[in-house]
């Protein structure tokens, strides 16, 4: 379906009347201040609110297996006991990451096709499947691991929500406010990791208190942990269907998405996002298991067990620093911040390895928290670079071809929306690779140290790529002069 530029695009936009109920918005001009202040702003923030809630639940469900696997052995599942438990845990927690990464591409392209309102309601509803499935099979100790592997993969529905949510919200806000809006949307979703890793251990502890017999108590706790999200999922899906909006002009124009996929910067940024978001989600999924495996003595500290050995703190600080990364990128340049993050992450890995060598849990926790803080900042800075890159590219192409500037702006938004989804998908896939590297390193070398050092080296490579493409002033001036504001 093609989209034509409306007559009067260069004249002040008419008043926009805010409506509570959801609908298709046939006319949407957030760049016009009069349009924005007469109702556009309120509508955009309404949609952002429901988007954050739905995306947050997506992350809640996506990461639930990070806590489930650390308690299945106590619940009586033989394949999560003994020496094979660590490798099986990493396999089960990597399945939702892989599926979530794969779903991010079609979820992104679904927004222009079905509209943000309908697809947000659909994607939220899909979260019921992994929750109800886990509640059923966690009470059957003879269930084979293959069934739980499928259930863990189905939790990947929650991972796809991120890309559809980000692509949808990117259409609602003007360029000057898009960084803040996307930062809030992303941080609200990422925070779901911390909420799950704090709330689920407490719910499991409640189950073991209600039922004193250990395996039955853990199974009750895990059942409650799966079912606790169901009412919120129903509210999110209903709220999206009733109150969110879809933007007609977000529909594809037959060219913008193709331009995004053939633009090399789409793939450069995807590679860099592996090091930021891939690290955030990969370590978030692995962190509870790593703590349990490396510091087994913590099982005797009741308060730490009830709080999931404080694993939730990693995702918590990483989520809160993501908007800060976007803010820094706006003021200092996205590439400068991203480059600094990658170099610092390599140093963070070295500190983690030192903590393991000393078998010092406080140092280990501090080192990981520092790494999570860096991934959050890097997530914000890299994501802020993307719309600016495509805006500059479109302006450059319009100047060379004589294309209408308004058409160029609309195309840039569509390209950035497509790129956000693809970059998010590749970044999430990086989280899967990280977990598999840890698992395979443990299997073949009896230690995860080789995988950690390999990742530190990769961070340095990513820093070099950032410098090569976005920090060399001669390159920026010759190739994309308007990128100076965004990246230099």
N, C-alpha and C positions, 0 to 999 in steps of 0.2 A: 504494500500500500504506500502511495506517495503522499508527501505532505507539502502543501504549497504555502508560501509566505502570504500572510493576510495583507489585504490592502490596508494602508494606514499604519504599517509597522513602524514607520518613522515618525508618526505623530503620537502625542501623549495617549497612553492607554486609558480606556474608560474605567469608571469605578468598578471594583470587584466586590460583589455582595457575598459576605461570608455566610455559609450554611453549615449547620451541624451535621446533617445527614450526608452520607457518602454519595458520590456521583461522578460522571465523566466531566472534566473541565475542558471545554472546547476552546477556551481562550485563556492563555496563561502567559503573562509577561512580567515575571518577577524583577527584571532589570529596570522597569519603569517605577520610579519612586512613588508616584501617585497611586498606581495600581497596587503596589506592595503595601502601602500604608492604609489603603481603603478596604482591606480585607485579605489581600494575598498573604501577608505576613501571618495572620492568625490561622489561615488555612494550612500554610506550610508547617507551622509548628504543631498544629493538630495532627497532621499526618506523621510528623516526626515522632510525636509521643506514642502513637500506636505502633509505629515501626520499631521503636526501641523496645517496647514491651514484648512484641512478637519475637524480635531477634534475640533478646535476652533469654527467653524461654528456649529458643533454638540452641543456644550455647549450654543452657542448663541440662538439656537432654543429651546433647552431643558428648559432653564430658562425664556423664554419669558413670560410665564404665571405668573411669580412673579410680573411683572409690569402690565400685562393685568388686573389681578383681582383687583388691587388697583384703576383702572380707569373705570371698567365696570358699577359701580353705577352711575357715572357721565354721562356715555354713554346711560343711560336709561334702564338698566336691573334691574328689580324689585328684583330678588333674590339676588342681590348684594347691596341692600339697607336695612337699618334698623338693628335690633339686630342680624339677621341671617347672615349678611354679613361676619363677621369674620370667623365663622365656615365654611361657603361655600367657602370662599377664601382659607382656609387651606386644604379643600377637593380637590379643583381644582388644587392647587399647588402640592399636594402630588401624584396626578395621574401620571404625567410624571416621577416622581421619581421612582414610583413602576414599571412602564413599562420599564424605562431605566435600572433599576436594573435587571429585568428579562431577558432583551435582552443581557446583558453583557456576559452571559454564552454561548449562541449559537454564538454570534459575535466573541468570542475568538476562538472557535473551527472552525469557518468558514475560518480563515486565512490559516491553513494548508490544508484545502480542496479546496478552490477556489483561493488562492494566494492573497497576499496583494494588488497588483495592481487592480485586478478586484473587490475585495470586498470593497476597499476604494471608488472606483467610485460608486459602488452600494449603499453603506451606505450613501454617500453624497447625492445622488439623492433622497433617501427616505425622506430627509428633506423638499423637496418641498411639500409633502402632508400636513403636519400640517400648513405650512405657507399659502398656498393657501386656505385651509379650513377655517382658522381663518379670512382671508381677506373677504371671502364670508359671513360667518354667523355673523360677528361682526356688519354688517350693517342691521341685522334683529332683532330689539329689542324684538320681540315676540318669539324668539327662546328659547325653554326650556333649563334649566340648563343641562339636560342629554346630549344634543348635544355638549355643550361646555365641558362636562366631557370627552366625547369621543375624542374631538379635543385636549384637554389637554393631554390625554393618548397618542395620536399619536405623540405628541412632545417628548415622551420618546424615539423615534428613535435616537434623538441626544445623549441621555445618553448611548446608546449601543456603540456608536462610540469610546468611550474611551478605552474599553477593546480590541477591534479589532486593534486599532491603537497601543496600548502599546504592545500587543502580537506580532504584525508585526515588530515593530522597534526593539524589543529585539533580533531578529535574525540577524540584520544587523551589530551590533557593537560588538567589542571584550569586554571581561569581564572588563578590566581596564577602558573602556570608556562608559560602559553600564549605569552606574549610572548617569552620566552627560546627556547622550542622553535621557534616560527615564525621567529624571527630566525636561529637556527642553520640551519634548513632553507633559508631564502631565501639566506643568505650562502653556504652550501655550494653551492647552485646557481649563484648569481652568480659565484662564484669560477671556475666552468668557463670563463667568458669569458677571464679572465686566463691560465688554464692553456693554452687553445688558442692564444691570441695569443703565448704564449712558446714552447710546444712545437712548433707547426707550422712556424714559420720555421726552427727548429733542424733539424727533419726534412727540410725542403726543402734546407737547406744540406748535409745529409748526402747527399741525392740528387745534388746538383751536384758533390759531391766524388767519389762513386762513378763517375759518368759525366761525363767532362770536357766533352763536347760540350754547349754551353749549353742548347738547347731540350730535348734528350733528358734531360739532367740535371734540369732543372726539372720535366719531366713525371714522371720517376721519383720525385722528392721529393714532388710533389703526390699521386701514387698511394699512396706510403707514408703520407702525412698522412691520407688517407681511410681506409686499411685499419687504421691503428694503433688505432682505436677499436673495431673489431669484437670482439676478445676480451673487452674490458671490457663491451660491450653484452650479450654472451651471459651473462657472469657476473651482471650486474645483473638481467636478466630471470629467470634461473634462481633467483637468490637471493630475489627478490621472491616468486616462485611457491612456493618451498619454505618460506620462513621468515616472511613478513609475515602480518598478520592483517587481517580485515575486521570492522567493528563493525555489528551488526544494527540498533542504535538510530540509526545514521546514515541509515537509509532515510527517504525523504520522508514527511511527514505530511499532504500535500495542501494545506497552507496556508502554512507557513513560508517557502518559496521565493517564493511569490507576494507575501507581505508584504515580503520583501527587495527584490523588483524594483519595488514600488510605493512604497518609502520614498525620499524625496528625498535623504536623506543618502547612500544608495548611489551616487547619480549625482554628488553634490557631491564625494565622496571619489574617485570615478573621474576626475573632471576634475582634481583636485589631483594624482592619481597620474600623470597625463600629464607634469606638471612634474618629478616625482621619478624614477620608474622609466622613463617615456618618454624623459627626458633621458639616464638611465644607459644604456639599451639602444640608443637612437638614436646617441649619441655613441660608444658602444663599437663599434658596427658601422661607423661612419664614420671613426673616429680613424685607423686605419692608412692609409686612402686620403687623408685630409686631410693627414697628415704627408708622404706621398709627393708629393702635388700641390703643397704649399706650400713644401717644402724638398727639391727634387729633388737637391740637391748631397749629401745624406746617402747616396746610392747608392754613393758612393766610399769610405765609411767601413765597411769590411768587418764589424767587430764589431757595429755598429749594425744592419746589414742582417740578420745572423744572429739578432739579438735582436728583429727586427721593428720596428726604430727605436724601441724601448722603449714601443710602443703598449700592451703588456700591463699596464703600470703603472697606467693609468687604471682599468681594470676591477678590478685587484688592490686598490687603495686603496678604491674604491667598495664592493667586497664586504666588506672587513674593517670598514668604518665602519657598515655596515647594522645589525648588532647593537647598536652603540654608540648609534645613533639610537633604537632601541627602549628601551634602558636609560635614555637621557635623557628619553624620553617618559614612562616610568614615574615618574620622579622630579620632572620639571619641568612636565609636561603636554604632550601630543602637539601641540596647536595652537600653543603658544608656540614649540616647536622648528620645526615646519613653517613657520610665518610667518617666522622668522629665516632659515631655509634659502632660501626664495624670494627674499627681499631680497638675500641674499648671492650667490645664483646670478646675479642680474642684474649685480651688481658683477663677478662672475667673467667674464661675457661681455665686459664692457668691457675687462678685463685681457687677454683673448685677442685682441681686436681691436687693442689697443695693441702686443702682441707681433708680430702680423702686419704692422702698420705699420712697426715697427722691423726686421722680418725677423730676429727673435731667437729661435732655436730653444729655448735653455734657458728663456727667459721663457715661451714658448709652451707648453712641456711643463709647467712649474710651474703656469701658469694653468689648464690643462686638468686637472691633477691636483687642484687645489683645487676645481674644478667637480665632478669625480668624487667627491671626499670629501663634498661637500655633497649630491650626489644620493644617496649611500649613507645618510647620516644622515636625509635626508628620506624615503627608502624605509622605514626602520625606524620613524620617527615616525608616518607616515601609516598604515602597516599596523597599528601598535599601536592607533591610534584606532578602527579598524573594529569589532573585537569588543566594545570598551567602549561604543561608540555603540549597537550593537544590543542589548547587555545592558541598558543604561539604558532604551532604548525599550520593550523587552519588560516590564521591571519597571513602567514607567509604565502600560503598557496593562493589565497584570495588576491593578494597583491600581485602575484605573478600571472594569474589567469583572468583577472578582472571580475571575479565572482562577487556577487552582492555581499557586503559585510554582514548583514543580518542572517543570510543563508549560511555564511561561514561560521557564525556564532552558534547557530542551531546545530550544524554538523559537528562542531567541536564538542558540544554537550553530548551528542549521541555517541561520538567516538570515545569520549572519556567514560561514558556509562558502560560501553562494551569493554573498554580496557580495564575498568575497575573490577569487572567480573572475572575476566581472564587472569589478571594479575592476582586476584584473591584466590582463584582456583590453584594456580601454580604455587602460590605461597603456602596454601594449606597442604598441597602435595609434598612440599618440603618438610612439613611436620611429620608426615608418614615416613619419608626417607630417613629422617633423624631417628625415629623410633626403631626402624628396621636396622639402621647402622648400629645402634646400641645393642639390639638383640643378636645380630650376627657377630658382632665383636665379642660378645660374651660367650657365644657358642664356640667360635673358632679359636679365640685367644684366652678364654677364661677370665676376661677382664673387659670392661667398657672403656678403658683408658685410650686405646687406639682410636676409637670412634670420637671421643671427646677432642683429642688432638687434631684429628682430621677436620673436625668442624671448626676448630680455631684457625687452621690454615685456610679454610674456605672463607671465613670472615675477612681475612686479609685480602684474599683474591677479590671479594666483593667490594672492599674498600678501594682497591685499585681500579675496578670497573667503574665505580662511581666517579673517581677522579678523571678517568679517561674520557667518559662521555659527557660529564656535566660540570667539571671544575676547571678544565683547561680553557682559559679565557679566549685564546685564539680560535679554538674550535667553536665556542659559543657565539663569538662575534661573527665568524664567517658563515656558519651554518644556520643558526637560529638566534638572530640578534635580539628578538623580543623575549628570549628566555632569561635575559639578564635579571629581570625582577624575580623570576620564580626560583632560579637555581644558583645564581652566582653571588 
